[in-house]
Structure formats: structure tokens, C-alpha cells
Amino acid sequence: MEYLVTMTTRVPDETPRQAVDEIRGREAARSAELAAQGSLLRLWRPPLGPGEWRTLGLFAAADAGQLEEVLASMPLRVWRTDEVTPLSPHPNDPGLPPRPGVPEFLTTFTTTIPDGTPGPVVDDMRAREAARAKELAGQGHLLRLWMLPAGEGEENALGLWRARDSAEMGAIVASLPLAAWMSTRTTPLTPHPSDPAAAG
């Protein structure tokens, strides 16, 4: 199973710089070990404000217990809080490998089907959405797609995309057949020095 983990680190003010550097070095080494084991798949940095220290990670684990063991083994955990989101398979996931060099984006989609929409219309829209997802994957824009936990009457999905910039990403989202039924949040990502994809 895969998990998206938002890792927020708060270093105590009185911590010597040498101690911070030492733990960061051990964190990078442990990240490389976890990547080699197949537990750590990707790392990114989301937009950060002044003084913020946050990382998004894509992890693989058999279950939540195994994931907790992995996260607890990381040296920065002494200063870090983790927010875990379980990811489920999505029928339109192309499962493409990362391709460093082009900006990446995470999108969270919440789809709400309008009350009273006939079943055949819903089925047609889903089929068109699946075809468009396949087309965007073929163009190298859509890398991964997962289902997220959702409330009743909603469907939530998380997508990993590649686009030249935010404008192109916005145009891609607008081109989705289900766009009229979706609310979308897009997060631009920047490379993390310990990202397994960057390491090859």
C-alpha cells in the first residue's frame, strides 16, 4: 500500500547548528536506505513560508503499523510530526515512473456528482475521464493517480503531474471531462535533495 506523508519539522531554538547538520546528514543516509528497501518512493518540498521546514513523502508499506516503523526509524522524527494519508489504487492510474527535470504538481480532486444526474450520464463522463487520463499519461503529464478517503457522496483523488508551469497545469485540469463536478487544489512541488528519483 502507498501513503502520502506530510512531514513537518520544528527544531528547538536552542539546538546547536552542528547538531542540526549531523541529524540532517543521518536523515539523508536513512532516506537512501529506505529508498533502496523500496519503502521510500519519492520526496518533495511544497511551497514554504519563512522558517517552515516541511517535506512531502510517498512511502510504501504493508500497513499503517509497518509505515509507522519506517517513519520512526528516520532521525529527524525527534523534531518532526507526520500527517499520514492512505492512498488506494485508482482505476485510471497510469503507474508511470518519475521523470526528473520537468516541474511536478500534486492535485487533490473532490468530485461531487450533482443530485439527479442519470446513471448513463455518469457512466459516460467516467469513461471520457478515463480516456482523457490515458491521453494525458501518453503525453507525459499524468504520472500517478490514487483514490483518497472521502466523505459520503464524494470521491477524492490525488494526482501526480508534470507540466511546464502553473498555467499549463491549470489548463490540464480544466481539460478534464469531470472538471465541472470537481473542486481542485494544486500544490507545486520542488525537488528534495534526498528524493530517490533524483538519485536515479
C-alpha positions as CSV (number, residue, x, y, z in Angstrom):
1,M,0.0,0.0,0.0
2,E,1.1,3.6,-0.7
3,Y,0.9,6.5,1.7
4,L,1.4,10.3,1.3
5,V,3.1,11.7,4.4
6,T,3.3,15.4,5.2
7,M,6.4,15.7,7.5
8,T,6.7,19.0,9.4
9,T,9.9,19.6,11.4
10,R,10.3,22.1,14.2
11,V,13.9,22.3,15.5
12,P,14.1,23.7,19.1
13,D,15.5,27.2,19.1
14,E,18.4,26.3,21.4
15,T,19.7,23.5,19.2
16,P,23.3,24.0,18.0
17,R,23.8,24.2,14.3
18,Q,26.3,21.3,14.4
19,A,23.6,19.1,15.9
20,V,21.1,20.0,13.2
21,D,23.6,19.3,10.5
22,E,24.5,16.0,12.0
23,I,20.9,14.8,12.2
24,R,20.2,16.1,8.7
25,G,23.1,14.1,7.4
26,R,21.8,10.9,9.2
27,E,18.4,11.6,7.8
28,A,19.7,11.8,4.2
29,A,21.6,8.5,4.7
30,R,18.5,6.8,6.2
31,S,16.3,8.1,3.3
32,A,18.7,6.4,0.9
33,E,18.5,3.1,2.8
34,L,14.7,3.3,2.8
35,A,14.7,4.0,-0.9
36,A,16.9,1.0,-1.5
37,Q,14.5,-1.1,0.5
38,G,11.5,0.1,-1.5
39,S,9.9,1.9,1.5
40,L,10.6,5.4,0.4
41,L,9.4,6.2,-3.2
42,R,9.5,10.0,-3.6
43,L,10.3,13.1,-1.6
44,W,9.3,16.7,-2.5
45,R,9.2,20.1,-1.0
46,P,5.9,22.0,-1.1
47,P,5.8,25.8,-1.1
48,L,7.2,27.0,2.3
49,G,6.8,30.2,4.3
50,P,9.7,31.8,6.2
51,G,11.1,29.4,8.8
52,E,8.9,26.5,7.7
53,W,10.6,23.1,7.3
54,R,8.2,20.7,5.6
55,T,8.5,17.7,3.2
56,L,6.0,15.5,1.3
57,G,6.9,11.9,1.0
58,L,5.5,9.0,-0.9
59,F,6.0,5.7,1.0
60,A,5.2,2.1,0.5
61,A,4.3,-0.2,3.4
62,A,2.3,-3.4,4.0
63,D,0.1,-1.5,6.5
64,A,-0.1,1.5,8.8
65,G,1.9,-0.3,11.5
66,Q,4.8,-1.0,9.2
67,L,4.7,2.6,7.9
68,E,5.0,3.8,11.5
69,E,8.1,1.7,12.0
70,V,9.6,3.2,8.9
71,L,8.8,6.8,9.9
72,A,10.1,6.2,13.5
73,S,13.4,5.0,12.1
74,M,14.1,8.4,10.5
75,P,16.5,10.6,12.6
76,L,14.5,13.8,12.1
77,R,11.5,12.2,13.8
78,V,12.7,13.6,17.1
79,W,11.7,17.0,15.9
80,R,9.0,16.0,13.4
81,T,5.3,15.4,13.2
82,D,3.9,13.3,10.5
83,E,0.4,13.5,8.9
84,V,-0.3,10.2,7.0
85,T,-2.8,9.9,4.2
86,P,-3.5,6.4,3.0
87,L,-3.7,6.1,-0.8
88,S,-5.8,3.5,-2.6
89,P,-5.5,2.3,-6.2
90,H,-7.3,4.4,-8.8
91,P,-8.6,2.7,-11.9
92,N,-7.1,5.4,-14.1
93,D,-3.6,5.3,-12.6
94,P,-1.0,5.0,-15.4
95,G,1.7,4.0,-12.9
96,L,4.4,5.8,-14.7
97,P,7.9,6.2,-13.2
98,P,9.2,9.6,-12.2
99,R,10.9,11.7,-14.9
100,P,13.1,14.4,-13.2
101,G,13.7,17.6,-15.0
102,V,10.2,18.9,-15.5
103,P,8.2,20.6,-12.7
104,E,5.8,18.3,-10.8
105,F,2.5,19.1,-9.2
106,L,0.2,17.3,-6.8
107,T,-3.6,17.8,-7.3
108,T,-6.3,16.9,-4.9
109,F,-9.7,16.4,-6.6
110,T,-13.0,16.3,-4.8
111,T,-15.7,15.1,-7.2
112,T,-19.4,15.6,-6.3
113,I,-22.0,14.2,-8.8
114,P,-24.9,16.6,-9.0
115,D,-28.1,15.1,-7.5
116,G,-30.4,13.6,-10.0
117,T,-27.8,13.0,-12.7
118,P,-28.9,9.9,-14.7
119,G,-26.6,6.9,-14.3
120,P,-25.8,6.7,-18.0
121,V,-24.6,10.3,-18.0
122,V,-22.4,9.5,-15.0
123,D,-21.0,6.4,-16.8
124,D,-20.3,8.4,-19.9
125,M,-18.5,11.1,-18.0
126,R,-16.4,8.5,-16.2
127,A,-15.5,6.8,-19.5
128,R,-14.5,10.2,-21.0
129,E,-12.4,10.9,-17.9
130,A,-10.6,7.6,-18.2
131,A,-9.8,8.2,-21.8
132,R,-8.5,11.7,-21.1
133,A,-6.3,10.4,-18.2
134,K,-4.8,7.8,-20.6
135,E,-4.2,10.6,-23.2
136,L,-2.5,12.9,-20.6
137,A,-0.4,10.0,-19.4
138,G,0.7,9.3,-23.0
139,Q,1.7,13.0,-23.3
140,G,3.8,12.6,-20.1
141,H,1.7,14.9,-18.0
142,L,-0.1,12.4,-15.7
143,L,2.3,10.1,-13.8
144,R,0.2,8.7,-10.9
145,L,-3.3,8.8,-9.7
146,W,-4.7,7.5,-6.4
147,M,-8.0,7.4,-4.5
148,L,-8.2,9.3,-1.2
149,P,-10.5,8.8,1.8
150,A,-13.8,10.6,1.0
151,G,-17.0,11.7,2.7
152,E,-20.4,10.3,1.7
153,G,-21.4,11.3,-1.8
154,E,-17.9,12.4,-2.7
155,E,-14.9,10.9,-4.5
156,N,-11.5,12.2,-3.7
157,A,-8.4,11.6,-5.8
158,L,-4.7,12.6,-5.7
159,G,-2.7,13.1,-8.9
160,L,1.0,13.5,-9.6
161,W,1.6,15.5,-12.7
162,R,4.3,17.1,-14.9
163,A,3.8,20.5,-16.5
164,R,5.9,23.4,-17.7
165,D,4.4,25.8,-15.2
166,S,1.2,26.5,-13.1
167,A,-0.6,27.9,-16.2
168,E,-0.1,24.7,-18.1
169,M,-1.2,22.7,-15.1
170,G,-4.3,24.8,-14.8
171,A,-5.1,24.2,-18.5
172,I,-4.7,20.4,-18.0
173,V,-7.1,20.4,-15.0
174,A,-9.6,22.4,-17.0
175,S,-9.4,19.9,-19.8
176,L,-10.7,17.0,-17.7
177,P,-14.2,15.9,-18.5
178,L,-15.2,15.8,-14.8
179,A,-13.9,19.3,-14.2
180,A,-17.4,20.8,-13.9
181,W,-18.1,18.4,-11.0
182,M,-14.7,18.8,-9.3
183,S,-13.1,21.2,-6.8
184,T,-9.3,21.1,-7.2
185,R,-6.3,22.0,-5.1
186,T,-2.9,22.1,-6.8
187,T,0.4,22.1,-5.0
188,P,3.5,22.9,-6.9
189,L,6.5,20.8,-5.9
190,T,10.2,21.5,-5.8
191,P,12.9,18.8,-5.8
192,H,14.1,17.4,-2.5
193,P,17.8,16.6,-2.2
194,S,17.0,13.1,-0.9
195,D,14.4,12.3,-3.5
196,P,15.0,8.7,-4.7
197,A,14.1,9.8,-8.3
198,A,16.9,12.3,-8.3
199,A,19.3,9.7,-7.1
200,G,18.5,7.6,-10.2
